[in-house]
Amino acid sequence: MALAQARLARMLLARAQGWDESELDRICPIITFRTTGDRIQDRPLAELGGKGLFAKEIEDALLQDEADIAVHSMKDLPAAQPSGLSVVSVLKREDPRDVFLGKNGGSFADLPQGARVGTSSVRRAAQALRARPDLEIHSLRGNVETRLAKLGLGEVDGIFLARAGLARLHLIPPHAEALSLEHWLPALCQGIIGLETRSNDAHGTALAQSIDHPPSRLAAQCERGFLAALDGSCRTPIAGVAEVHETGLRFRGEVLSLDGRQAWSASQNLAFHETIDAQIFYRAQILGEDAARDIRAAAGALLPKF
């Protein structure tokens, strides 16, 4: 997945800069890193320390001048970034929805009583248990192909995956059930690829910004504001999505208990009719933070400890 995302970013850079695509390995080589999150596959991410496990080695390479642009799944980035680094650009967002894949092509509604559902996400587990408290949640790590194989072998009765990842790998099965955003909010920044550079690297920053998609970056700014204000991590059942349209932004977010029995939600709207500028980005971040404060106020002492 990471390699597919890096190749997508490089292809967009080549088109924006007029690079000869046959010379890309020389002009803009892709450097791969095996992160802690990639290496450890036998434990849930929540036990290992959370989202930063997929970013630390890559950000270290940036800081040590071994790479100039880092390509990240924005949903894997912690709310706080290391000093000296900035996400300066994001690519156009893919479909942010989750999909459900059932054994033999069945839908989520088709799952039998007590069915086994595989996921490594505490958010997806909580949402599934909210809808179906009878389900058995099985921890499922590994890449997309590994998870699809485990479903095919019958180790679980169904799995959840991000539609964006399947689309980028050209692996969307015909029976994949796209889950409605009205009832299944995705991970914050799901479907968004971010480009991170050193704050003092004007050249790398300019390259990354040449392929920025402002509406998607606006959504990311709002969603990360929500995440930061809740101090959320991979260990937290947090969900939300900012939907950007021509005249504004609509954000909806929620926090759930691990067992899905309790949930608190908030929504906020931002209207704008001008070009998306620095002021709009700032207001979008504050909007996400306000939604987080609404949830804190509604939940009070019942809010899960992050």
N, C-alpha and C positions, 0 to 999 in steps of 0.2 A: 504494500500500500504506500509506504513512504517513498519508494522508488517511483511509483506511478505518479505521485504528487510532484516529486522533484522534476520528473520529465515534463509534466504539464507546465510547470512554472517556467522551465527552460524554453519550451516551445513558444510560449507567449512572449518571453523576453526576446527570442530570436525574431519573431514577427515585428515586435515593437522597435527593435534596434536595427532591423535589416540585416541580421547575420545570415551567413551562408549555412543552411541547415546541415550540409554535409561536413561542415567544419566545427560542429558544436562541441564535440569531445575535446577539441583543442581550445576553442574560444571560451567555453564555459563548462569545464568538467564537473561531473557530479561525484561528490565524495560521500560515501556511505559510512554510517556509524551504527554499531550494534549497541543500543541503549540498554540500561538496566531493565527497563520494562520489557524489552524484547528477549533478554536472556533468561529471565525468571518466569517460567510458564506454569509452575505447579502450585501457585498461590494466588488468591484474589488480589487485584491491585490495591484494594483498600487496606490490606494487611502490610503492603510493601511501602506505603508512604504516599500514594496518590499520583496525581497527574504528572508531576515534574519528572517522573521516572522515564518519560519518553522525550524529555527535552534537555536534561542536564548535560549529557556528553556533547550534544550538538551545540548548545550554548557555550560550553567550554571551548570548543573548536573556534567559534566566532571570537571569543575573548582573547584567544591565543594566536589570532591572525592566521589560522589554518584554513578558514573558509571566510567568504565575504557575505554570503546571503544564506540564511537558514530557512528551510521550508518546513512548516509545522502544520499539523491539524490543530486548529485553534482550540478545539475542545480539549486537547491534551495539555494546553499551557496553563499553569497556575495564574491566578489573578495578578500576582506581583512578579515583575521581571527583574533579572539581575541588573545591578547598576552598570551603566555603559551600553546597554542593549535596548533596542526599541523595535516593536512591530510597526513598520512604516507603510505597509501595503497589504491588501488582501485580494485574493482572486474572487471572481464572481461566484456567489454561493450556489452550491448544488442543492437539490431538494433536501431539506433538513429532516424529513420524516424518518421514523423507524419503520422497518418492515418486519413482519412475522412470517416465518417459514415453518410450516407444519409437516410432520412425517406424512408421506404419501400425498403431499399437496394440500393438506387440510388447513382451514383458517383457525384463528385464535378461538372463535366461537365453537369450533368443532372439537376442541380438546376434551377428552373424557375426564371424569372426576378423578382427582388425584394425579393428573398427568405431570410428567417431568419436563420442566422447561429450563433450557440452558442459557445462561448469561453471566458475564463477569461484572455487569453494571449494577450497583446497588439501586440506582434510579429505576432501571427497567424492572428489577426484581420487585421493588416497592409498588410500581404501577401495575405490574401483573397481579400481585397479591391483592391490591385494592379492588381490581376487577374480579379476581377469582381467588379467594382466600384458601381454596382447597388445593391449589397447585403446589408441587414440590419444586423448589428452585435448586438447580444444580450449577455449580461454578463452572464456567466454560471459558478457558483462555485459548490463545493461539490465533493465527491469522485467519482470514476469511475462509480460505480453502480448507483449513483444518476443522473449522466449526461446521462447515457444510458436510465434510466427511463424517463427522461424529453424528450429525443428524441422519445421514444416509445409512450409517451402521446401526441406527436404532438406539444409540446411547441415551438420547432424549427424544421427547415427543414433539418438541418445537424449539426454535431459537429466535432470538431477536437480533437484528443487525441494522446498521445505518444504511439507508438506501444510497446515500452519497458514495460510500465506499464501494458498494456493489457496482454502481454506475461507472466509477472511475476504473474499475477492474474489468468492466464489461461482463459482469457475472450475475445480472439480475435474472433469477429463474422466472419462468412464465407464471408460476403460481404464487409469487411473492405478494403478500398482502400488505399494502401500504397503510399504515395506521394513521387515522385522522388526527390532525393537529388540534382539533377541538377537544379530543379526549385523551390523547397521548402526546403530551409536550415532550420535545426531544431534549437531548443534552444541550447545554448552552454552547453556542457557536458550532453546533453540528453542521457539517457540510461546508465549513469555511476553512480555506487554506490561507495561512498568514506567512508573510515574508519578514524576517527579522534581520536587522543589521546592527553593526556597531554605531553608536550615536555620533561618533566622530568621523565616520567614513562617508564623506559626501558623495563619492562616486558610487559606492554600493547602494546607498540610499536612493540616489537618483535613478539607478537602474531598476530597483524594486518598485519605486513609485511610478515608473512608466507603464506598469501593468495593473495599477490599483483600480479597484471597482468601488467607488465611493458609497453607493447604497449598501453593499455588503459590509464595508468597513463601518458604516453607521450602525448596522445591526449588531456587529461584533462589539462596538463600543458600548452600546446599551446593555447587551447581555453580560459583558465582562464587568460593567458597573454593578449589576445585580449580584454577580458572583463575588466580587470584592466586598460589597457591603454585607454580605452574609458570611464572609470568610469561609466560603465553601471549598470543597475539595472532592477528590474521587471517592472519599468515604461518606459523602453526603448525598442523600436522594434529592437533588436539586434539578429542576427542569425549567425550560423557558425558551421563548422564541420572540424575536422582534421582526415584524413583517413591515417592510418599507414599501410605500406606494408613492404616487406622484405628489400627493398633498400632505404626507405625513408618515408617521410610524406608530404602529400598535405593538405594545409589548405585553405578553402574558407570562407569568412565572409562577412556580409552585415549589413548595418544600413538603416532603412526605416523611413519615416515620418509616423505619426500616421494614416494618411489617405491612405497610400500606394502610393501616387502620385509621391513621390520622393524616390530614393534608390541609395545607393552608395555601391559598392562591391570592394573586394580586394582578391587576392590569392597569396599564397607564397608556395614555395617548399623547403624541407630540405632533402638532400641526405645523407645517411650514410650506411656504409657497415660493421660496427663493432657492438659489443654488445651495447645495449642501456645502457649508463652509465651516470654519473652525468653531464658530458659535453654535451651530447646529450639532456638531459632534459633542461639544461640551454639554449641551442640553440633553442629548441622548444618554450620555453617561449618568447625568443627574437623575434622569427618568428611571433608569435601571436601579439606581441607589434608592430612589423614593419607593419603588415597588418592594425592595427588600425591607425597608423600614415599615411599610404597611404590613408585611408578613410577620415581622418581629412583634409589632404591636398587637396583631390579631392572635398570635400563638402564645405570647407571653412565656411563662415558665415551661410550657409544654413543648416549645421548639427544641428539636434535637440539638444536642451539643456537638458543635463542629470541631 
